[in-house]
Amino acid sequence: MQVERADAEARAIDWLVRQRDPGFSDWDGFADWLTEDDTHAAIYDAVASLDRDLDALPPSPAPSVVMIPDAPRRPSRRAWFGGAMAAAIVGVVSISGLGLLGGGDRIETLAGEHRTVTLADGSKIEINGASVVEIDADRPRFARLEAGEAMFHVVHRDNDPFVVETGGAKIVDLGTAFNVVRRDRQTSVAVSEGIVLYNPDRDNVRLVAGKGIEARDGDSTPPVVRDVDVANVGGWRSGLLVYNGTPLAVVAEDLKRTAGMQVRIAPEATDLSFRGALIIDKNRDRTIADLAALSGTKAARQGDGWILTR
């Protein structure tokens, strides 16, 4: 068991180092590795967190004496990080044993990267790309979606509801599965199982399976409840995005978050909306071709991405 964890830690370091390369493109392979085992995401998060902590250290003061020309150079912080982690792996040291996963944890995903986090109570959070989720070991029935998108699968407890905060809103779960999107001062919630309460202390909007809302910050009236297709809630997890009259700019944002695709909308096409279903194909050109055909636009390559024109 310890050997398997050491192998996973080594793989996590390898992914982190490879992703520093501006030309890195194996996001599908990275996502596959994350989903191979429930522990991979937590191990990668701990390694990335340690790397960020090392970057945040103040630079070493300049030496006050002249260095001997042939003296060995002090390794960089990056090199020290690699060496320290390698030593930990050789010694089969557990990351969780070092306390790196304890207390509050901020999980940030890259565009096109998906992670799954299992909480102490058995609840699960599936996090889409370009998202930020905060969890706290001291509050096991709480999570905060700072930005992006996440699907929550919550274990029901009668006297201990699960709370999700995002923006200024609070979503209280009564034992269910639901998807939350936080973008540009707007929150979207869609429920596929059970019941949630949106802002119970203020709006007190009750959402059952097959219902959803779109709420903007600062609105003086409660958000309007709408129908959603249960089968499509959290469809991004399987590469399916379904829309009904959604602005193309929002579709482009979703493609970037879910698949790491860079899609620009030309000024003359910004007023167009999209209805239909998009499948995130391994051949991204095919996905863009479907979007263009269904939205009445023309797609052309632009740099590392595409541009849609009327």
C-alpha contacts under 8 A as a table, 3 or more apart, distances in Angstrom:
res1	aa1	res2	aa2	distance
1	M	4	E	5.13
1	M	5	R	6.39
2	Q	5	R	5.10
2	Q	6	A	6.15
2	Q	92	V	6.40
2	Q	94	S	7.58
3	V	6	A	5.00
3	V	7	D	6.19
3	V	92	V	6.76
4	E	7	D	5.10
4	E	8	A	6.27
5	R	8	A	4.94
5	R	9	E	6.15
5	R	92	V	7.99
5	R	94	S	7.28
6	A	9	E	5.02
6	A	10	A	6.21
6	A	89	I	5.29
6	A	90	V	7.84
6	A	92	V	5.67
6	A	93	V	7.38
6	A	94	S	7.37
7	D	10	A	5.11
7	D	11	R	6.20
7	D	89	I	7.74
8	A	11	R	5.00
8	A	12	A	6.10
8	A	40	H	6.66
8	A	43	I	7.39
9	E	12	A	5.01
9	E	13	I	6.33
9	E	43	I	6.34
9	E	44	Y	7.34
9	E	47	V	7.76
9	E	89	I	7.02
10	A	13	I	5.24
10	A	14	D	6.28
10	A	86	A	7.44
10	A	89	I	6.81
11	R	14	D	4.94
11	R	15	W	6.24
12	A	15	W	5.15
12	A	16	L	6.23
12	A	40	H	7.68
12	A	43	I	6.92
12	A	44	Y	5.10
12	A	47	V	7.00
13	I	16	L	5.04
13	I	17	V	6.17
13	I	44	Y	7.56
13	I	47	V	6.76
13	I	82	G	7.81
13	I	85	M	7.99
14	D	17	V	5.26
14	D	18	R	6.12
15	W	18	R	5.13
15	W	19	Q	6.08
15	W	30	F	7.26
16	L	19	Q	5.26
16	L	20	R	6.75
16	L	48	A	7.05
17	V	20	R	5.50
17	V	21	D	7.55
18	R	21	D	5.70
18	R	24	F	6.62
19	Q	22	P	7.31
19	Q	24	F	5.66
20	R	24	F	7.50
21	D	24	F	5.37
24	F	27	W	8.00
26	D	29	G	5.34
26	D	30	F	6.35
27	W	30	F	4.93
27	W	31	A	6.05
27	W	112	G	6.79
27	W	113	E	6.72
28	D	31	A	5.10
28	D	32	D	6.13
29	G	32	D	5.03
29	G	33	W	6.23
30	F	33	W	5.14
30	F	34	L	6.33
30	F	113	E	7.69
31	A	34	L	5.10
31	A	35	T	6.40
31	A	113	E	6.05
31	A	114	H	6.10
31	A	115	R	7.64
32	D	35	T	5.29
32	D	36	E	6.26
33	W	36	E	5.17
33	W	37	D	7.61
33	W	40	H	7.38
34	L	37	D	6.56
34	L	38	D	7.51
34	L	40	H	5.29
34	L	41	A	5.54
34	L	114	H	7.75
34	L	115	R	6.54
34	L	116	T	7.92
35	T	38	D	6.60
35	T	40	H	7.41
35	T	41	A	7.92
35	T	115	R	7.48
35	T	116	T	7.55
36	E	40	H	7.48
37	D	40	H	5.60
38	D	41	A	6.70
38	D	42	A	7.85
38	D	116	T	7.02
38	D	117	V	7.38
38	D	118	T	7.44
39	T	42	A	5.42
39	T	43	I	6.21
40	H	43	I	5.14
40	H	44	Y	6.08
41	A	44	Y	5.14
41	A	45	D	6.06
41	A	115	R	5.91
41	A	116	T	6.44
41	A	117	V	6.87
42	A	45	D	5.04
42	A	46	A	6.24
42	A	101	L	7.68
42	A	117	V	6.94
43	I	46	A	5.19
43	I	47	V	6.33
43	I	95	I	7.06
44	Y	47	V	5.15
44	Y	48	A	6.07
45	D	48	A	5.13
45	D	49	S	5.92
45	D	107	I	6.78
46	A	49	S	5.02
46	A	50	L	6.19
46	A	95	I	7.04
46	A	100	L	5.90
46	A	101	L	6.28
47	V	50	L	5.20
47	V	51	D	6.25
48	A	51	D	4.97
48	A	52	R	6.21
49	S	52	R	5.09
49	S	53	D	6.18
50	L	53	D	5.01
50	L	54	L	6.24
50	L	100	L	7.78
51	D	54	L	5.17
51	D	55	D	6.34
51	D	81	F	7.04
52	R	55	D	5.03
52	R	56	A	6.27
53	D	56	A	5.07
53	D	57	L	6.63
54	L	57	L	5.34
54	L	77	R	6.84
54	L	78	R	7.96
54	L	81	F	7.58
55	D	77	R	7.55
63	P	66	V	7.38
63	P	67	M	7.96
67	M	71	A	7.02
68	I	71	A	5.25
75	P	78	R	7.94
75	P	79	A	5.76
75	P	80	W	6.16
76	S	79	A	5.09
76	S	80	W	6.12
77	R	80	W	4.92
77	R	81	F	6.07
78	R	81	F	5.02
78	R	82	G	6.39
79	A	82	G	5.18
79	A	83	G	6.16
80	W	83	G	5.05
80	W	84	A	5.88
81	F	84	A	5.20
81	F	85	M	6.08
82	G	85	M	5.28
82	G	86	A	6.00
83	G	86	A	5.01
83	G	87	A	6.12
84	A	87	A	5.11
84	A	88	A	6.25
85	M	88	A	4.90
85	M	89	I	6.21
86	A	89	I	5.04
86	A	90	V	6.19
87	A	90	V	5.09
87	A	91	G	6.15
88	A	91	G	5.14
88	A	92	V	6.00
88	A	93	V	5.06
88	A	94	S	7.83
89	I	92	V	4.76
89	I	93	V	5.96
90	V	93	V	7.77
93	V	97	G	7.29
93	V	98	L	7.85
94	S	97	G	4.95
94	S	98	L	6.57
95	I	98	L	5.20
95	I	99	G	6.89
95	I	100	L	6.18
95	I	101	L	7.49
96	S	99	G	5.22
96	S	100	L	5.76
96	S	101	L	5.52
96	S	102	G	7.57
97	G	100	L	7.61
99	G	102	G	5.31
101	L	105	D	7.08
102	G	105	D	7.56
102	G	137	A	6.27
103	G	136	D	5.59
103	G	137	A	4.85
103	G	138	D	6.31
104	G	134	E	7.23
104	G	135	I	5.82
104	G	136	D	4.05
104	G	137	A	5.99
104	G	138	D	7.55
105	D	134	E	5.75
105	D	135	I	5.36
105	D	136	D	6.02
105	D	137	A	7.96
106	R	132	V	7.01
106	R	133	V	5.95
106	R	134	E	4.52
106	R	135	I	6.59
107	I	132	V	5.63
107	I	133	V	5.18
107	I	134	E	6.11
108	E	130	A	7.11
108	E	131	S	5.75
108	E	132	V	4.55
108	E	133	V	6.61
109	T	113	E	5.85
109	T	114	H	6.94
109	T	115	R	7.42
109	T	127	I	7.63
109	T	128	N	7.24
109	T	129	G	5.16
109	T	130	A	5.13
109	T	131	S	5.38
109	T	132	V	6.63
110	L	113	E	5.27
110	L	129	G	5.26
110	L	130	A	4.76
110	L	131	S	7.30
110	L	257	R	7.89
111	A	129	G	4.40
111	A	130	A	4.43
111	A	131	S	7.98
111	A	256	K	5.96
111	A	257	R	4.75
111	A	258	T	6.59
111	A	259	A	6.70
111	A	260	G	4.59
112	G	128	N	7.48
112	G	129	G	4.82
112	G	130	A	7.22
112	G	256	K	6.67
112	G	257	R	5.55
112	G	258	T	4.80
112	G	259	A	4.01
112	G	260	G	3.99
112	G	261	M	7.59
113	E	128	N	6.57
113	E	129	G	4.57
113	E	130	A	7.46
113	E	257	R	7.95
113	E	258	T	7.17
113	E	259	A	7.45
113	E	260	G	7.67
114	H	126	E	7.28
114	H	127	I	5.63
114	H	128	N	4.87
114	H	129	G	5.48
114	H	237	R	7.96
114	H	258	T	7.77
115	R	126	E	5.89
115	R	127	I	5.15
115	R	128	N	6.85
116	T	124	K	7.00
116	T	125	I	5.66
116	T	126	E	4.40
116	T	127	I	6.05
117	V	124	K	5.71
117	V	125	I	5.17
117	V	126	E	6.47
117	V	127	I	7.92
118	T	122	G	6.13
118	T	123	S	5.90
118	T	124	K	4.44
118	T	125	I	6.44
119	L	122	G	5.38
119	L	123	S	5.33
119	L	124	K	6.05
119	L	125	I	7.93
119	L	140	P	6.77
120	A	123	S	7.30
120	A	140	P	6.38
121	D	140	P	6.81
121	D	141	R	7.58
121	D	155	V	7.09
122	G	154	V	7.71
122	G	155	V	6.39
123	S	152	F	7.61
123	S	153	H	5.66
123	S	154	V	4.57
123	S	155	V	5.20
124	K	152	F	6.04
124	K	153	H	5.09
124	K	154	V	6.48
125	I	150	A	6.58
125	I	151	M	5.74
125	I	152	F	4.73
125	I	153	H	6.32
126	E	150	A	5.51
126	E	151	M	5.02
126	E	152	F	6.49
126	E	237	R	7.99
127	I	131	S	6.92
127	I	133	V	7.79
127	I	149	E	6.27
127	I	150	A	4.41
127	I	151	M	6.51
128	N	131	S	6.19
128	N	148	G	7.04
128	N	149	E	5.40
128	N	150	A	5.73
128	N	236	W	7.65
128	N	237	R	7.61
128	N	257	R	6.71
128	N	258	T	6.05
129	G	148	G	7.27
129	G	149	E	7.56
129	G	256	K	7.92
129	G	257	R	4.60
129	G	258	T	5.37
129	G	259	A	7.56
129	G	260	G	7.62
130	A	147	A	7.77
130	A	148	G	5.96
130	A	256	K	7.96
130	A	257	R	5.17
130	A	258	T	7.96
131	S	145	L	7.80
131	S	146	E	7.48
131	S	147	A	5.16
131	S	148	G	4.01
131	S	149	E	6.00
131	S	150	A	7.86
131	S	257	R	7.73
132	V	145	L	6.09
132	V	146	E	5.32
132	V	147	A	5.18
132	V	148	G	6.42
133	V	143	A	6.97
133	V	144	R	5.58
133	V	145	L	4.62
133	V	146	E	5.86
133	V	147	A	7.33
134	E	143	A	5.75
134	E	144	R	5.01
134	E	145	L	6.54
134	E	146	E	7.36
135	I	139	R	7.64
135	I	140	P	7.62
135	I	142	F	6.59
135	I	143	A	4.83
135	I	144	R	6.58
136	D	139	R	5.17
136	D	140	P	6.31
136	D	142	F	7.18
136	D	143	A	7.32
137	A	140	P	5.45
139	R	142	F	5.61
141	R	160	D	7.53
141	R	161	P	7.04
141	R	162	F	4.72
141	R	163	V	6.38
142	F	162	F	5.82
142	F	163	V	4.93
142	F	164	V	5.91
142	F	165	E	8.00
143	A	163	V	6.57
143	A	164	V	5.00
143	A	165	E	6.51
144	R	164	V	5.47
144	R	165	E	4.67
144	R	166	T	5.79
145	L	148	G	7.22
145	L	149	E	7.46
145	L	150	A	7.53
145	L	164	V	7.16
145	L	165	E	6.28
145	L	166	T	5.05
145	L	167	G	7.98
145	L	182	R	7.22
146	E	166	T	5.81
146	E	167	G	6.88
146	E	182	R	7.20
147	A	166	T	7.82
147	A	181	V	7.59
147	A	182	R	5.16
147	A	183	R	6.45
148	G	181	V	5.71
148	G	182	R	5.17
148	G	183	R	6.36
148	G	257	R	7.54
149	E	179	N	7.36
149	E	180	V	5.64
149	E	181	V	4.34
149	E	182	R	6.27
150	A	179	N	5.84
150	A	180	V	5.57
150	A	181	V	6.72
150	A	234	G	7.99
151	M	177	A	7.22
151	M	178	F	5.77
151	M	179	N	4.27
151	M	180	V	6.39
151	M	234	G	6.11
152	F	177	A	5.49
152	F	178	F	5.40
152	F	179	N	6.19
152	F	180	V	8.00
153	H	176	T	6.22
153	H	177	A	4.47
153	H	178	F	6.85
154	V	162	F	7.11
154	V	173	D	7.40
154	V	175	G	5.65
154	V	176	T	5.57
154	V	177	A	6.21
155	V	175	G	5.82
155	V	176	T	7.37
156	H	161	P	7.23
156	H	162	F	8.00
156	H	174	L	6.35
156	H	175	G	4.04
156	H	176	T	7.27
157	R	160	D	5.24
157	R	161	P	6.13
157	R	174	L	7.74
157	R	175	G	7.14
158	D	161	P	6.78
158	D	174	L	7.73
161	P	172	V	6.46
161	P	173	D	5.85
161	P	174	L	6.05
161	P	175	G	7.76
162	F	172	V	5.88
162	F	173	D	5.19
162	F	174	L	7.28
162	F	175	G	7.98
163	V	170	K	6.80
163	V	171	I	5.72
163	V	172	V	4.65
163	V	173	D	6.24
164	V	170	K	5.85
164	V	171	I	5.02
164	V	172	V	6.44
164	V	173	D	7.93
165	E	168	G	7.22
165	E	169	A	5.78
165	E	170	K	4.60
165	E	171	I	6.20
166	T	169	A	5.40
166	T	170	K	6.56
166	T	182	R	6.94
166	T	187	T	7.47
167	G	182	R	7.56
167	G	185	R	7.13
167	G	187	T	7.61
167	G	217	D	7.64
168	G	217	D	7.34
169	A	198	Y	7.40
169	A	199	N	5.81
170	K	198	Y	6.16
170	K	199	N	4.85
170	K	200	P	7.50
171	I	196	V	6.67
171	I	197	L	5.76
171	I	198	Y	4.71
171	I	199	N	5.91
171	I	200	P	7.75
172	V	196	V	5.58
172	V	197	L	5.10
172	V	198	Y	6.49
172	V	199	N	7.55
172	V	200	P	7.45
173	D	176	T	6.55
173	D	195	I	6.53
173	D	196	V	4.51
173	D	197	L	6.48
174	L	194	G	6.94
174	L	195	I	5.50
174	L	196	V	5.63
174	L	197	L	7.78
175	G	194	G	5.90
175	G	195	I	6.68
175	G	196	V	7.81
176	T	191	V	7.69
176	T	192	S	7.51
176	T	193	E	4.84
176	T	194	G	4.27
176	T	195	I	6.01
176	T	196	V	7.37
177	A	191	V	6.19
177	A	192	S	5.60
177	A	193	E	4.94
177	A	194	G	6.75
178	F	189	V	7.03
178	F	190	A	5.60
178	F	191	V	4.24
178	F	192	S	5.63
178	F	193	E	6.90
178	F	233	V	7.37
178	F	234	G	7.72
179	N	188	S	7.99
179	N	189	V	5.73
179	N	190	A	5.25
179	N	191	V	6.43
179	N	192	S	7.99
179	N	233	V	6.49
179	N	234	G	5.74
180	V	187	T	7.11
180	V	188	S	5.58
180	V	189	V	4.67
180	V	190	A	6.69
181	V	187	T	5.68
181	V	188	S	5.01
181	V	189	V	6.63
182	R	185	R	7.24
182	R	186	Q	5.87
182	R	187	T	4.75
182	R	188	S	6.62
183	R	186	Q	5.27
183	R	187	T	6.53
185	R	216	R	6.03
185	R	217	D	5.50
186	Q	214	E	7.12
186	Q	215	A	5.69
186	Q	216	R	4.40
186	Q	217	D	6.06
187	T	214	E	5.89
187	T	215	A	5.21
187	T	216	R	6.35
187	T	217	D	7.97
188	S	212	G	7.30
188	S	213	I	5.67
188	S	214	E	4.56
188	S	215	A	6.34
189	V	212	G	5.26
189	V	213	I	5.40
189	V	214	E	6.76
190	A	210	G	7.36
190	A	211	K	6.00
190	A	212	G	4.11
190	A	213	I	6.70
190	A	228	V	6.95
190	A	233	V	6.36
191	V	194	G	7.33
191	V	195	I	7.24
191	V	196	V	7.57
191	V	207	L	6.89
191	V	208	V	6.34
191	V	209	A	4.87
191	V	210	G	5.87
191	V	211	K	5.82
191	V	212	G	6.19
191	V	230	V	7.19
191	V	233	V	6.97
192	S	208	V	7.90
192	S	209	A	4.70
192	S	210	G	5.81
192	S	211	K	7.88
192	S	230	V	4.86
192	S	231	A	7.49
192	S	233	V	6.04
193	E	208	V	7.22
193	E	209	A	4.78
193	E	210	G	7.81
193	E	230	V	8.00
194	G	208	V	5.86
194	G	209	A	5.59
195	I	206	R	7.13
195	I	207	L	5.58
195	I	208	V	4.45
195	I	209	A	6.45
196	V	206	R	6.07
196	V	207	L	5.30
196	V	208	V	6.64
197	L	200	P	5.80
197	L	204	N	6.15
197	L	205	V	5.60
197	L	206	R	4.69
197	L	207	L	6.17
198	Y	203	D	6.79
198	Y	204	N	5.64
198	Y	205	V	5.00
198	Y	206	R	6.41
198	Y	207	L	7.51
199	N	202	R	5.42
199	N	203	D	5.28
199	N	204	N	5.25
199	N	205	V	6.87
200	P	203	D	5.99
200	P	204	N	3.86
200	P	205	V	6.86
201	D	204	N	6.25
203	D	221	T	7.78
203	D	222	P	5.26
203	D	223	P	7.96
205	V	222	P	7.26
205	V	223	P	7.75
207	L	211	K	5.70
207	L	212	G	6.58
207	L	225	V	7.55
208	V	211	K	5.70
209	A	230	V	6.90
210	G	227	D	5.90
210	G	228	V	5.03
210	G	229	D	5.88
210	G	230	V	5.12
211	K	225	V	6.51
211	K	226	R	5.63
211	K	227	D	4.71
211	K	228	V	5.29
212	G	225	V	5.70
212	G	226	R	5.32
212	G	227	D	6.22
212	G	228	V	6.14
213	I	223	P	6.19
213	I	224	V	6.07
213	I	225	V	5.05
213	I	226	R	6.02
214	E	223	P	6.34
214	E	224	V	7.27
214	E	225	V	7.98
215	A	219	D	7.53
215	A	222	P	7.87
215	A	223	P	5.32
216	R	219	D	5.88
219	D	222	P	7.37
228	V	232	N	7.84
228	V	233	V	7.57
229	D	232	N	5.45
229	D	233	V	6.68
230	V	233	V	5.39
231	A	235	G	7.60
232	N	235	G	4.89
232	N	240	L	7.65
232	N	241	L	7.70
232	N	242	V	6.85
234	G	237	R	6.07
235	G	238	S	5.71
235	G	239	G	6.43
235	G	240	L	4.87
235	G	241	L	5.92
235	G	242	V	7.68
236	W	239	G	4.77
236	W	240	L	5.14
236	W	241	L	5.79
236	W	258	T	6.47
237	R	240	L	7.37
239	G	258	T	7.74
239	G	279	I	5.68
239	G	280	I	4.84
239	G	281	D	7.68
240	L	277	A	6.94
240	L	278	L	5.84
240	L	279	I	4.84
240	L	280	I	6.37
241	L	277	A	5.65
241	L	278	L	5.11
241	L	279	I	6.52
241	L	280	I	7.90
242	V	275	R	7.66
242	V	276	G	5.86
242	V	277	A	4.32
242	V	278	L	6.34
243	Y	246	T	5.88
243	Y	274	F	6.48
243	Y	275	R	5.08
243	Y	276	G	5.43
243	Y	277	A	6.32
244	N	274	F	6.54
244	N	275	R	4.47
244	N	276	G	6.54
245	G	273	S	5.19
245	G	274	F	5.03
245	G	275	R	5.06
246	T	250	V	6.76
246	T	251	V	7.05
246	T	273	S	5.02
246	T	274	F	5.15
246	T	275	R	6.79
247	P	250	V	5.46
247	P	251	V	6.66
247	P	270	T	7.43
247	P	271	D	7.05
247	P	272	L	6.12
247	P	273	S	4.20
247	P	274	F	6.19
248	L	251	V	4.94
248	L	252	A	6.13
248	L	265	I	7.14
248	L	270	T	6.66
248	L	271	D	7.84
248	L	272	L	6.20
248	L	273	S	5.36
248	L	274	F	6.13
249	A	252	A	5.06
249	A	253	E	6.26
249	A	264	R	7.79
249	A	265	I	6.52
249	A	270	T	6.84
250	V	253	E	5.00
250	V	254	D	6.23
251	V	254	D	5.08
251	V	255	L	6.24
251	V	274	F	7.82
252	A	255	L	5.10
252	A	256	K	6.31
252	A	262	Q	7.49
252	A	263	V	5.42
252	A	264	R	6.94
252	A	265	I	7.77
253	E	256	K	5.19
253	E	257	R	6.24
253	E	263	V	7.88
254	D	257	R	5.07
254	D	258	T	5.88
255	L	258	T	5.23
255	L	259	A	5.44
255	L	260	G	6.54
255	L	261	M	5.57
255	L	262	Q	7.54
255	L	263	V	7.60
256	K	259	A	5.54
256	K	260	G	4.28
256	K	261	M	4.46
256	K	262	Q	5.72
256	K	263	V	7.32
257	R	260	G	5.74
257	R	261	M	7.71
258	T	261	M	7.98
259	A	280	I	7.13
261	M	284	R	7.84
261	M	305	G	6.51
262	Q	304	D	6.93
262	Q	305	G	4.55
262	Q	306	W	6.38
263	V	305	G	5.74
263	V	306	W	4.93
263	V	307	I	5.67
263	V	308	L	7.42
264	R	305	G	7.87
264	R	306	W	6.27
264	R	307	I	4.61
264	R	308	L	6.30
265	I	269	A	6.23
265	I	270	T	6.16
265	I	307	I	5.71
265	I	308	L	5.03
265	I	309	T	6.60
266	A	269	A	5.41
266	A	270	T	6.55
266	A	307	I	6.61
266	A	308	L	5.90
266	A	309	T	5.19
266	A	310	R	7.61
267	P	270	T	5.42
267	P	309	T	7.98
268	E	271	D	7.36
268	E	309	T	6.90
268	E	310	R	6.30
269	A	272	L	5.54
269	A	297	T	7.67
269	A	308	L	7.33
269	A	309	T	5.78
269	A	310	R	5.19
272	L	295	S	7.46
273	S	295	S	6.99
274	F	294	L	7.27
274	F	295	S	5.43
275	R	294	L	7.40
275	R	295	S	7.38
276	G	294	L	7.08
278	L	287	T	6.75
278	L	290	D	7.07
278	L	291	L	6.89
279	I	287	T	6.41
280	I	284	R	7.01
280	I	287	T	5.89
281	D	284	R	5.61
281	D	286	R	6.59
281	D	287	T	5.80
283	N	286	R	5.61
283	N	287	T	7.10
284	R	287	T	5.10
284	R	288	I	6.39
285	D	288	I	5.15
285	D	289	A	6.08
286	R	289	A	4.98
286	R	290	D	6.24
287	T	290	D	5.21
287	T	291	L	6.32
288	I	291	L	5.00
288	I	292	A	6.13
288	I	299	A	6.91
288	I	306	W	7.92
289	A	292	A	5.17
289	A	293	A	6.11
289	A	299	A	6.81
290	D	293	A	5.15
290	D	294	L	6.08
291	L	294	L	5.33
291	L	295	S	5.98
292	A	295	S	5.26
292	A	296	G	5.85
292	A	297	T	4.70
292	A	298	K	5.49
292	A	299	A	5.91
292	A	308	L	7.06
293	A	296	G	5.50
293	A	297	T	6.51
293	A	298	K	7.56
294	L	297	T	7.88
296	G	310	R	7.01
297	T	308	L	5.98
297	T	309	T	5.48
297	T	310	R	4.70
298	K	308	L	5.46
298	K	309	T	5.21
298	K	310	R	6.17
299	A	306	W	6.44
299	A	307	I	5.68
299	A	308	L	4.62
299	A	309	T	6.55
300	A	306	W	5.46
300	A	307	I	5.46
300	A	308	L	6.65
301	R	304	D	7.59
301	R	305	G	5.94
301	R	306	W	4.37
301	R	307	I	6.37
302	Q	305	G	5.28
302	Q	306	W	4.84
302	Q	307	I	6.10
303	G	306	W	7.33
